[in-house]
Amino acid sequence: MMQRRAEQGVMDAVGAYFHHATPGLGALELYQNKEWGMKQYERALSGMHYFNVVLANQPFAAGENFSVADITLFVGLSFADFAKITIPADCNTLLAWRARMAQRASMGGGTGV
């Protein structure tokens, strides 16, 4: 369930924003709907706020253990960087979680597991 929430609420929302409300892939974009893209931007921010609350009560996206939900959320936030969607400053818990995940060797960091 949490993996799907990370996928739909962050990663997919960021992707739809990128494809519809930015130059995206340039000439490869055959159809764009900026209004839809901006709704997806709002959805991505809402997803970030949702996970900020979740992560205030547990160490990982789906509970006590690292899972695919964490990978999906981390990748979604990385895509948000690429799409120039900034994690809201009031999402301190999400920002701290992301920094912690970035240190994991399994997430490309130099230390941890």
N, C-alpha and C positions, 0 to 999 in steps of 0.2 A: 504494500500500500504506500509506504513512504517513498519507495523508488519511483513509483508512478506519479506521486505528487511532485517530486523533484523534477521528473521528466516533463510533466504537463505544466506545472506552475512556474518553472524557471527555464529549463532548457528549450522546450518547444515555444514558449512565449517569447524568449529572446530571439529564436530563429525566425518566428513570424514577424516580429518587429524589424529585424534586420532585412528581411526580404521585401517587406511592404512599405516601410517608412524611411528607408535609407537608400542610397544608390545601390546598396547590396552588391549584386554580382554584375552590375552594369548592363551591357547589352544582352546578357543571358536572362534577365528578368523580363518575361513576356507579359506579365500582368502584375500591377501593383495597386494596392488599395491603402492609401496613407491613413485613412481613418481607422481601418482595421488594424494596421500596424501600430498606431498610437494606443489603441485599446490593449494590444498585446504588451506594449511597453508598461502600461499600468498593471497588467496581469503579472508581469515579471517582478515588478516592485512589490506587489502584493505577496507573491510567492516568497520573496526574500524576507519580508516581514513575518510571514508565517513560520519560516524556518528559524528566524531569529527567536521567536517564542518557543518553538520546539526545543531548540538547542540550549535554551536557558534551563530546561528541566532534565536533560539527558546529554551524555557526551557525544553521541553520534545521531545521525539523522533518523535511524530506525530503532534507537534504543541504546543499550549498553555496549554493543559491539559494532565495529567497523563493518560496513556492508556495501553492496552495490548502490544503495541509496546515497551513500556518501560520495561515491565515485561520480554518480550522475549529477548530484548537486554541485560538486567541485567543478566538473566539466561545464555545467551550465553557467556557473559564475565566471569561468574563464572565457566562455563565449560572450558573456555580457561585457567583459573588458574589451574584447575585440569589437563588439557592436557599440561601444561607448555608452553603456548603461552602468552607471556607478551604483554600487551598493549604498543604500541610504546610510548617512552618518549615524543615525539613531539605531542601526542594527549592529550594536557593539558585540553581541554574542555571536552573530553570524560572522562578523569580521574576525573575531578571535578564533572561531572554529576554522575558518579558512586558513588563517596563518598557521594553525596547528596542523591542519591536513597537508599544507604545502611542505612541511618538514618531514613528512613520512616518505621513506624511500619508495614505497609503492605508488606514491603520487608525484614522483620526480624529485623529491627533496633529498638531501644528503644524509639524513639521520632517521632513526626510528624504524618502524616496521611498515 
